[in-house]
Amino acid sequence: MTARHGTYLDHGATSFPKAPGVADTVGRFLNEEAGNPGRGGHRLTVAASRAIELARQRVASLLGADPERTLLGPGATFWINSVLQGWLGPGDRVVLSALEHNAVMRPLRRLERGLGLELVVAEGAPSTGVPSVAEVALLVAAAPTRLVVLCHASNVSGAVLPVAEIAAAVAPVPVLVDGAQTAGNLPIDFSRLGAAAFACSGHKGLLGPPGVGALLLADRVELEPLVCGGTGSRSESEEMPEWLPDRLEAGTPNGPGIAGLGAACAWLADRTVEAVRDREERLTRRAAEGLAGIPGVRLHGRDEAAAHVGILSFTVGGVDSGELAAWLDREHGIMLRAGLHCAPAAHRRLGTFPDGTVRAGFGPFSTEEDVDRLVEAVRHAASSGVR
Ligand SMILES: Cc1ncc(COP(=O)(O)O)c(C=O)c1O
């Protein structure tokens, strides 16, 4: 997308622009519906509750989930923490991929110290770190395992992991899928994924505002709440309600953000995630081909025969990635992110730690001209440097 803002290619971090209708819906909530949902019965409370329940329906419908088991909160990080801390106990064994984001690694490391978890990493294929179904199944079969944690797609390389096939192979061991990079970018039917839980951001591929995300829970999966507090329901009790969504949604929710996320999901449902996916795949392939053809440029963690979301990581020989990203912004108006992308484990696995990479991410409003502008700028950097 090229506008007065420049060329935005940082969709792995967050989407920009948001879906049409999101800003208006956020504004309408604040101007006309901003009661406290579920608290009391006056008209603004009812309006807020309606807006949030409509958003819940839309998120659930887009992702193939049961609305009652679609929890809305601050983001993927919060919901991943909720599952890990609500599920794991002393000495539990957890199998995970080598490509996990710090939203997974940091809570797991803390629980490893506090609870003595055993963390077992599936190293994956040599060049991509993507684990095969057989590798994860073997690790799970080796000892009693409490949980498998997998990103659905790497936020560094864009590689898609075979989470449905792994979930089927390791059943009944539950699988937590970190869908931060796939919700809105890949067609997802949670009812058929076989995962126990799917956590995602609302502000990336779902095209909603920052500060919202969702957790989808399979039938019969129960979690201890990470946060306890008021829900507007069962106020006579000092215990959290037993039912969802109230049990896991304490405190006043981010009504404007959630309403905006609902509008974004309605737009995506209309546009179709399949169409978004086709576009992002086409643009990413064009970028990969263009960049790979430049002497000195290396793509990282990509297997052209495998599936990817609209993200790719590259480096330019002899050019510091941070300086390259700053130069692309300054000289060409191209915005993307260099460094470790909050995923040191993935960079270690791909051999790009500690220097990191430059990451380009494409969204539903990215164009072929955006891709070509990036490729030409990188060609210039590779031949002439960035000073
Ligand atoms: C793979 C992955 N997991 C989790 C997160 C955390 O998402 P959020 O910052 O929306 O909580 C991100 C965000 O970059 C991510 O890429």
Ligand as a Chemical Component Dictionary entry (heavy atoms), coordinates in Angstrom:
data_LIG
# 
_chem_comp.id                   LIG 
_chem_comp.type                 NON-POLYMER 
_chem_comp.pdbx_formal_charge   0 
_chem_comp.three_letter_code    LIG 
# 
loop_
_chem_comp_atom.comp_id 
_chem_comp_atom.atom_id 
_chem_comp_atom.alt_atom_id 
_chem_comp_atom.type_symbol 
_chem_comp_atom.charge 
_chem_comp_atom.model_Cartn_x 
_chem_comp_atom.model_Cartn_y 
_chem_comp_atom.model_Cartn_z 
_chem_comp_atom.pdbx_ordinal 
LIG C1 C1 C 0 4.047  -15.843 15.962 1  
LIG C2 C2 C 0 3.588  -14.777 16.909 2  
LIG N1 N1 N 0 3.053  -15.133 18.087 3  
LIG C3 C3 C 0 2.608  -14.227 18.970 4  
LIG C4 C4 C 0 2.682  -12.887 18.703 5  
LIG C5 C5 C 0 2.167  -11.919 19.708 6  
LIG O1 O1 O 0 1.061  -11.235 19.243 7  
LIG P1 P1 P 0 0.500  -9.948  19.998 8  
LIG O2 O2 O 0 1.643  -8.969  20.059 9  
LIG O3 O3 O 0 -0.597 -9.504  19.143 10 
LIG O4 O4 O 0 0.080  -10.364 21.348 11 
LIG C6 C6 C 0 3.247  -12.459 17.491 12 
LIG C7 C7 C 0 3.386  -11.013 17.190 13 
LIG O5 O5 O 0 4.301  -10.589 16.529 14 
LIG C8 C8 C 0 3.692  -13.425 16.570 15 
LIG O6 O6 O 0 4.230  -13.076 15.393 16 
# 
loop_
_chem_comp_bond.comp_id 
_chem_comp_bond.atom_id_1 
_chem_comp_bond.atom_id_2 
_chem_comp_bond.value_order 
_chem_comp_bond.pdbx_ordinal 
LIG C1 C2 SING 1  
LIG C2 N1 SING 2  
LIG C2 C8 DOUB 3  
LIG N1 C3 DOUB 4  
LIG C3 C4 SING 5  
LIG C4 C5 SING 6  
LIG C4 C6 DOUB 7  
LIG C5 O1 SING 8  
LIG O1 P1 SING 9  
LIG P1 O2 DOUB 10 
LIG P1 O3 SING 11 
LIG P1 O4 SING 12 
LIG C6 C7 SING 13 
LIG C6 C8 SING 14 
LIG C7 O5 DOUB 15 
LIG C8 O6 SING 16 
# 
